[in-house]
């Protein structure tokens, strides 16, 4: 599952490894600064976040507001919901 992470250094395509109501685990981006503000976009979901950690190509983000369960479900592919 792909998405876009927008940071002060620009927008990068990322792979969504895991998502919860409070944050997400992403992979595939390079040169993401740790401890910066970001916006995560996947489909109709736009969520303001803080980059919590960066380890190699893996990134952890914490959302500034808790997502609803509907928002989390909408960010998942339809095949996972069946």
Number of C-alpha atoms within 10 A of each C-alpha: 12 16 17 19 25 19 20 11 10 10 15 16 17 24 17 19 14 13 18 16 16 15 22 19 17 25 19 14 18 14 12 24 16 16 12 14 18 24 20 24 18 17 12 9 14 14 20 16 23 20 22 17 17 19 10 12 13 17 24 20 26 22 21 15 12 14 16 12 11 9 16 15 15 15 20 16 11 9 6 7 8 5
